[in-house]
Amino acid sequence: MESRMTFQYLANTDRMDQTELYHFMTAFGDDVRKYAYAITKNREQAKDIAQEVFIKVFRSVDSFKGQSGCL
């Protein structure tokens, strides 16, 4: 339920500040790293991928529409 509300919020915002990014990373960071590790089987690479994911979220939140069927 929390993730659905978070994604709804992201779909209705045009920017994200550092505090919001921190909360987003705190909420989803472990899951992103675990998923990246499951794909790569490399902890350092998984950390790098997770970092890139959150940088991309921060930079492109204004174009997020929240229309994915996975939620």
Phi and psi restraints in degrees (value plus and minus 20) as a CYANA .aco file:
   2 GLU   PHI     -79.8   -39.8
   2 GLU   PSI     -62.8   -22.8
   3 SER   PHI     -85.6   -45.6
   3 SER   PSI     -56.6   -16.6
   4 ARG   PHI     -82.3   -42.3
   4 ARG   PSI     -63.2   -23.2
   5 MET   PHI     -86.0   -46.0
   5 MET   PSI     -59.3   -19.3
   6 THR   PHI     -82.6   -42.6
   6 THR   PSI     -65.2   -25.2
   7 PHE   PHI     -89.1   -49.1
   7 PHE   PSI     -53.1   -13.1
   8 GLN   PHI     -82.5   -42.5
   8 GLN   PSI     -64.2   -24.2
   9 TYR   PHI     -79.3   -39.3
   9 TYR   PSI     -66.6   -26.6
  10 LEU   PHI     -82.2   -42.2
  10 LEU   PSI     -55.6   -15.6
  11 ALA   PHI     -88.4   -48.4
  11 ALA   PSI     -41.4    -1.4
  12 ASN   PHI    -129.2   -89.2
  12 ASN   PSI      -4.3    35.7
  13 THR   PHI    -141.1  -101.1
  13 THR   PSI     133.6   173.6
  14 ASP   PHI    -130.7   -90.7
  14 ASP   PSI     -21.1    18.9
  15 ARG   PHI    -179.7  -139.7
  15 ARG   PSI     144.4   184.4
  16 MET   PHI    -154.2  -114.2
  16 MET   PSI     111.8   151.8
  17 ASP   PHI    -111.8   -71.8
  17 ASP   PSI     156.5   196.5
  18 GLN   PHI     -84.1   -44.1
  18 GLN   PSI     -55.8   -15.8
  19 THR   PHI     -85.8   -45.8
  19 THR   PSI     -62.9   -22.9
  20 GLU   PHI     -85.1   -45.1
  20 GLU   PSI     -60.2   -20.2
  21 LEU   PHI     -81.8   -41.8
  21 LEU   PSI     -63.0   -23.0
  22 TYR   PHI     -78.5   -38.5
  22 TYR   PSI     -66.3   -26.3
  23 HIS   PHI     -84.7   -44.7
  23 HIS   PSI     -59.3   -19.3
  24 PHE   PHI     -83.7   -43.7
  24 PHE   PSI     -64.2   -24.2
  25 MET   PHI     -86.2   -46.2
  25 MET   PSI     -57.5   -17.5
  26 THR   PHI     -84.6   -44.6
  26 THR   PSI     -61.2   -21.2
  27 ALA   PHI     -92.1   -52.1
  27 ALA   PSI     -57.0   -17.0
  28 PHE   PHI    -139.5   -99.5
  28 PHE   PSI     -23.7    16.3
  29 GLY   PHI     -78.8   -38.8
  29 GLY   PSI     -66.8   -26.8
  30 ASP   PHI     -82.3   -42.3
  30 ASP   PSI     -62.1   -22.1
  31 ASP   PHI     -84.1   -44.1
  31 ASP   PSI     -61.9   -21.9
  32 VAL   PHI     -84.7   -44.7
  32 VAL   PSI     -65.6   -25.6
  33 ARG   PHI     -82.8   -42.8
  33 ARG   PSI     -62.1   -22.1
  34 LYS   PHI     -83.4   -43.4
  34 LYS   PSI     -61.1   -21.1
  35 TYR   PHI     -86.2   -46.2
  35 TYR   PSI     -64.3   -24.3
  36 ALA   PHI     -82.7   -42.7
  36 ALA   PSI     -58.9   -18.9
  37 TYR   PHI     -86.4   -46.4
  37 TYR   PSI     -59.2   -19.2
  38 ALA   PHI     -80.5   -40.5
  38 ALA   PSI     -52.2   -12.2
  39 ILE   PHI    -101.7   -61.7
  39 ILE   PSI     -62.4   -22.4
  40 THR   PHI    -115.8   -75.8
  40 THR   PSI     -46.2    -6.2
  41 LYS   PHI      38.5    78.5
  41 LYS   PSI      10.8    50.8
  42 ASN   PHI    -160.3  -120.3
  42 ASN   PSI      95.1   135.1
  43 ARG   PHI     -83.1   -43.1
  43 ARG   PSI     -64.4   -24.4
  44 GLU   PHI     -85.4   -45.4
  44 GLU   PSI     -61.7   -21.7
  45 GLN   PHI     -85.4   -45.4
  45 GLN   PSI     -58.0   -18.0
  46 ALA   PHI     -83.0   -43.0
  46 ALA   PSI     -60.8   -20.8
  47 LYS   PHI     -82.7   -42.7
  47 LYS   PSI     -64.2   -24.2
  48 ASP   PHI     -82.6   -42.6
  48 ASP   PSI     -62.3   -22.3
  49 ILE   PHI     -83.1   -43.1
  49 ILE   PSI     -64.8   -24.8
  50 ALA   PHI     -80.5   -40.5
  50 ALA   PSI     -62.5   -22.5
  51 GLN   PHI     -80.9   -40.9
  51 GLN   PSI     -64.6   -24.6
  52 GLU   PHI     -83.2   -43.2
  52 GLU   PSI     -57.9   -17.9
  53 VAL   PHI     -80.0   -40.0
  53 VAL   PSI     -67.8   -27.8
  54 PHE   PHI     -91.7   -51.7
  54 PHE   PSI     -51.4   -11.4
  55 ILE   PHI     -83.1   -43.1
  55 ILE   PSI     -63.5   -23.5
  56 LYS   PHI     -84.9   -44.9
  56 LYS   PSI     -60.8   -20.8
  57 VAL   PHI     -78.8   -38.8
  57 VAL   PSI     -68.2   -28.2
  58 PHE   PHI     -79.7   -39.7
  58 PHE   PSI     -62.9   -22.9
  59 ARG   PHI     -98.5   -58.5
  59 ARG   PSI     -45.0    -5.0
  60 SER   PHI    -141.5  -101.5
  60 SER   PSI      -1.9    38.1
  61 VAL   PHI     -79.2   -39.2
  61 VAL   PSI     -48.4    -8.4
  62 ASP   PHI     -87.0   -47.0
  62 ASP   PSI     -39.4     0.6
  63 SER   PHI    -121.6   -81.6
  63 SER   PSI     -20.4    19.6
  64 PHE   PHI     -91.3   -51.3
  64 PHE   PSI     107.0   147.0
  65 LYS   PHI    -127.8   -87.8
  65 LYS   PSI     -35.1     4.9
  66 GLY   PHI      47.9    87.9
  66 GLY   PSI      11.0    51.0
  67 GLN   PHI    -121.2   -81.2
  67 GLN   PSI      -9.4    30.6
  68 SER   PHI     -87.1   -47.1
  68 SER   PSI     125.3   165.3
  69 GLY   PHI    -104.0   -64.0
  69 GLY   PSI     -20.9    19.1
  70 CYS   PHI    -101.9   -61.9
  70 CYS   PSI     -28.4    11.6
